[in-house]
Amino acid sequence: MKSVVCTKLGEPSLLEIKEIDKPSVTEEDVLIKVEAAGVNFPDALLVQGKYQIVLDPPFTPGNEVCGVIEDKGANVEIPIGSKVIGLPPVGGFAEYVALNKNLVIPVNNDFDPLAGASLPINYGTTYYALKRRANANNGETLLVLGASGGIGTASIQLAQVMGLKTICAVGSDDKEEYVKSLGADEVVRYDQVDLKETVKSLTGGKGVDIVMDPVGGEVSEQALRATAFNGRHLVIGFANGEIPKISLNLTLVKGVSIVGVWWGRWTNTSPKETAEDFVELVSFVNDNKLNITPKNIYTLEETSLALDNFLNRKNIGKTVIKF
Ligand SMILES: NC(=O)c1ccc[n+]([C@@H]2O[C@H](COP(=O)([O-])OP(=O)(O)OC[C@H]3O[C@@H](n4cnc5c(N)ncnc54)[C@H](OP(=O)(O)O)[C@@H]3O)[C@@H](O)[C@H]2O)c1
């Protein structure tokens, strides 16, 4: 089968497409014929050895897929031919992936594989962040930093499902256009205006209830300063490359909580709650409350281009590889 292989840590251009053996299944595994694989910022960090977890090459990146079960072990009940979303620990950027039966989510056979491959990481993370880490309430206001990115667009869409008003911070014209097309309530050009002052003025001086922060750097403190009393600042990632250092007195005087969000780790420690969230996310799609349409569709051979976009601040919306 064809697979992307990281043979040496470094720039995405070092990735190779190789013919390797189709994986075999153990008694607890399913073999998925992959129809689409989601591409994420952490993949670009992983192949460079810059992610929280450092893997020794060779390995195949890719942690979210959607496809059809082609083979299974003796202890797997889900039938061959079922459409599933899979969360492989690695190996998603390949024509086939074998993974434990507990790491798949069954979906209807007509579920769009491009939506399925887009759902786990961005929508899983932002739903966990809003629902379980921020305890978001209907009617609250959410400031989304890097709002046109993968995490950002999932935040905008889930905020709509959860009844939150969105203020979307973006850094270019095309990004502004994209978040408007998703129904952003307000857009702030944080490359042009003062983020804190603009957000304060958009909220009548009150500030926002929740900040979704996948960006880091100096905008994090500006966003924190633009939160309302009892606000929650969700720390998702540092796409900007700079980890901000915040004075703790800010949390005291503003009554704000800075809340860390590591979705991948939580899924390992809380499988029951993770499964509950996936049931809800899949039902949002099935009930047409959530329309997941990836903006960028690549071939397997174009994987390194897709990853470069994340590192060059060019990714807009969700990116998938279609097989
Ligand atoms: N905590 C978790 O469980 C979890 C889960 C998934 C992802 N993450 C992390 O979340 C972060 C964002 O992921 P994503 O998929 O949303 O990425 P993305 O699609 O590339 O979006 C990131 C956004 O950050 C902004 N940005 C500002 N400075 C940047 C720079 N120097 N390079 C790149 N982007 C920059 C960009 O928006 P503007 O140009 O508009 O500023 C961009 O749209 C990553 O650090 C990722 O590792 C964390």
The ligand as a Gaussian input file, in Angstrom:
#p B3LYP/6-31G(d) Opt

LIG

0 1
 N       -4.466000      21.436000      22.852000
 C       -4.891000      20.524000      21.997000
 O       -5.422000      19.485000      22.398000
 C       -4.714000      20.812000      20.521000
 C       -5.430000      20.084000      19.561000
 C       -5.274000      20.436000      18.221000
 C       -4.406000      21.476000      17.858000
 N       -3.713000      22.120000      18.832000
 C       -2.797000      23.224000      18.520000
 O       -3.541000      24.356000      18.078000
 C       -2.702000      25.188000      17.282000
 C       -3.444000      25.650000      16.047000
 O       -3.807000      24.549000      15.237000
 P       -4.701000      24.806000      13.933000
 O       -5.004000      23.488000      13.374000
 O       -5.806000      25.724000      14.228000
 O       -3.627000      25.534000      12.990000
 P       -3.921000      26.564000      11.769000
 O       -5.036000      26.053000      10.962000
 O       -2.621000      26.792000      11.107000
 O       -4.381000      27.895000      12.517000
 C       -3.498000      28.583000      13.374000
 C       -3.741000      30.075000      13.261000
 O       -2.777000      30.723000      14.080000
 C       -2.492000      32.000000      13.539000
 N       -1.056000      32.267000      13.583000
 C       -0.478000      33.351000      14.155000
 N        0.837000      33.324000      14.002000
 C        1.135000      32.216000      13.297000
 C        2.344000      31.649000      12.817000
 N        3.541000      32.227000      13.051000
 N        2.288000      30.489000      12.114000
 C        1.114000      29.879000      11.909000
 N       -0.082000      30.370000      12.342000
 C       -0.065000      31.529000      13.038000
 C       -2.994000      32.017000      12.084000
 O       -4.066000      32.952000      11.989000
 P       -3.812000      34.505000      11.658000
 O       -2.867000      34.576000      10.499000
 O       -5.155000      34.995000      11.359000
 O       -3.213000      35.062000      12.925000
 C       -3.549000      30.615000      11.863000
 O       -4.756000      30.641000      11.161000
 C       -1.437000      24.394000      17.014000
 O       -0.418000      24.851000      17.869000
 C       -1.831000      22.968000      17.376000
 O       -0.720000      22.184000      17.783000
 C       -3.849000      21.810000      20.151000

